[in-house]
Amino acid sequence: MFDIPEELVYAVLIIIILYLVKVIASPKEVVVAKPKPKPQYEKRDYTLEELKQYNGTDETKPIFIAIKGKIYDVTAKSSTYGPGGAYNTFSGNDATICLAKSSFEDADINKKWTEKSLEELPEEHKESLNGWINFFSERYILVGNVKQE
């Protein structure tokens, strides 16, 4: 059908092979992402009002969550606790009642509680809260305590 000289076919094949070898063998530019600087903070006690600024909306600040009077730094899991994360509702807040009740209701965030009110919770809620306290204690840095305003 076409009368292409055999030498031309070989020449084209050799050019293609050389090009592929060059592309495969040439070093690729590696882009290394610069790690974000770790947010700095002071280990101390915070009021609930102060805690609100540590909700993940400001990337220069860590993300804190309070549970039963203890404040934890959850910045390491910003994908979970930061903006758009599944548990972002709790960030910068006291999540004690939310975690006890497995609730994401706004009415349960920063809800006032006492040791007595926690003792009066149904057994399943007490177990849930204790499980969350153990979870946070094992995984996150304790920053301080919630202080009364």
Secondary structure per residue as TSV (DSSP state, phi and psi in degrees):
chain	resnum	aa	ss	phi	psi
A	1	M	-	360.0	-64.0
A	2	F	-	-103.1	142.4
A	3	D	-	-107.3	81.3
A	4	I	-	-99.4	129.5
A	5	P	-	-61.6	139.9
A	6	E	H	-59.6	-35.7
A	7	E	H	-63.2	-37.2
A	8	L	H	-66.6	-41.4
A	9	V	H	-61.2	-46.6
A	10	Y	H	-63.1	-40.4
A	11	A	H	-62.6	-44.4
A	12	V	H	-63.7	-43.6
A	13	L	H	-62.0	-41.7
A	14	I	H	-63.7	-41.5
A	15	I	H	-62.4	-43.7
A	16	I	H	-63.5	-44.0
A	17	I	H	-63.1	-44.7
A	18	L	H	-61.9	-41.1
A	19	Y	H	-62.4	-46.3
A	20	L	H	-63.2	-40.2
A	21	V	H	-62.3	-42.9
A	22	K	H	-62.3	-45.5
A	23	V	H	-64.4	-44.6
A	24	I	H	-69.8	-40.3
A	25	A	H	-82.8	-20.0
A	26	S	S	-71.9	142.2
A	27	P	-	-66.8	141.1
A	28	K	-	-90.5	146.4
A	29	E	-	-76.4	121.6
A	30	V	-	-99.0	123.4
A	31	V	-	-98.0	117.7
A	32	V	-	-101.6	122.5
A	33	A	-	-73.6	133.3
A	34	K	-	-76.7	129.1
A	35	P	-	-66.4	142.8
A	36	K	-	-68.2	140.6
A	37	P	-	-65.6	139.8
A	38	K	-	-70.1	128.8
A	39	P	-	-59.8	137.5
A	40	Q	-	-96.7	146.8
A	41	Y	-	-156.7	167.4
A	42	E	-	-100.7	129.3
A	43	K	-	-75.9	111.2
A	44	R	S	-164.4	-177.8
A	45	D	-	-88.3	145.1
A	46	Y	B	-128.1	146.8
A	47	T	-	-80.3	164.3
A	48	L	H	-61.2	-33.8
A	49	E	H	-65.6	-43.5
A	50	E	H	-66.0	-35.8
A	51	L	H	-61.4	-30.8
A	52	K	T	-58.7	-28.3
A	53	Q	T	-77.2	-4.8
A	54	Y	-	-108.5	51.9
A	55	N	S	-105.7	4.7
A	56	G	S	94.8	-3.5
A	57	T	S	-78.9	-23.3
A	58	D	S	-107.7	110.0
A	59	E	T	-64.5	-14.9
A	60	T	T	-84.3	-7.7
A	61	K	S	-114.2	150.6
A	62	P	-	-72.6	174.0
A	63	I	-	-110.7	124.0
A	64	F	E	-116.3	148.5
A	65	I	E	-135.4	135.5
A	66	A	E	-102.2	136.1
A	67	I	E	-138.8	120.4
A	68	K	T	49.6	47.0
A	69	G	T	85.5	-7.6
A	70	K	E	-104.7	142.8
A	71	I	E	-111.8	128.3
A	72	Y	E	-115.7	143.7
A	73	D	E	-90.1	111.2
A	74	V	-	-108.1	18.5
A	75	T	G	-55.4	-34.4
A	76	A	G	-58.7	-23.9
A	77	K	G	-114.8	50.1
A	78	S	H	-62.4	-23.2
A	79	S	H	-67.6	-24.7
A	80	T	H	-94.2	-40.8
A	81	Y	H	-104.0	-11.3
A	82	G	S	-83.6	-176.8
A	83	P	T	-53.4	130.1
A	84	G	T	85.5	-8.8
A	85	G	S	-77.7	158.1
A	86	A	T	-60.2	-32.3
A	87	Y	T	-111.8	20.3
A	88	N	G	-59.6	-28.2
A	89	T	G	-54.6	-32.6
A	90	F	G	-82.6	-19.3
A	91	S	T	-65.2	132.8
A	92	G	T	75.6	15.8
A	93	N	S	-137.1	170.2
A	94	D	B	-89.9	113.8
A	95	A	-	-102.1	16.0
A	96	T	H	-53.0	-57.3
A	97	I	H	-69.0	-37.9
A	98	C	H	-57.5	-47.9
A	99	L	H	-69.9	-36.3
A	100	A	H	-62.5	-42.9
A	101	K	H	-94.2	0.0
A	102	S	T	52.9	50.8
A	103	S	-	-118.0	143.3
A	104	F	-	-114.1	16.9
A	105	E	-	-72.3	136.2
A	106	D	G	-58.0	-33.0
A	107	A	G	-64.9	-22.8
A	108	D	G	-91.5	-13.9
A	109	I	T	-74.9	132.6
A	110	N	T	58.8	20.4
A	111	K	-	-66.6	132.0
A	112	K	-	-62.3	139.3
A	113	W	-	-143.8	158.6
A	114	T	-	-130.6	166.7
A	115	E	H	-57.7	-39.7
A	116	K	H	-64.5	-44.1
A	117	S	H	-65.8	-32.7
A	118	L	H	-70.6	-36.1
A	119	E	H	-65.5	-28.2
A	120	E	T	-85.1	-3.7
A	121	L	S	-65.2	153.6
A	122	P	-	-59.0	151.5
A	123	E	H	-53.6	-41.0
A	124	E	H	-63.7	-33.8
A	125	H	H	-72.1	-39.3
A	126	K	H	-63.4	-41.9
A	127	E	H	-65.0	-40.8
A	128	S	H	-61.4	-48.2
A	129	L	H	-61.0	-45.7
A	130	N	H	-62.7	-36.3
A	131	G	H	-63.4	-42.4
A	132	W	H	-67.0	-39.3
A	133	I	H	-61.2	-44.3
A	134	N	H	-63.0	-43.0
A	135	F	H	-57.7	-51.5
A	136	F	H	-66.8	-40.1
A	137	S	H	-62.3	-35.0
A	138	E	H	-81.3	-25.3
A	139	R	H	-109.5	-23.5
A	140	Y	S	-125.2	156.7
A	141	I	E	-78.3	131.7
A	142	L	E	-78.4	122.1
A	143	V	E	-92.2	-39.0
A	144	G	E	172.1	-157.1
A	145	N	E	-122.0	159.8
A	146	V	B	-80.1	125.4
A	147	K	-	-104.9	149.5
A	148	Q	-	-69.3	143.1
A	149	E	-	-82.3	360.0
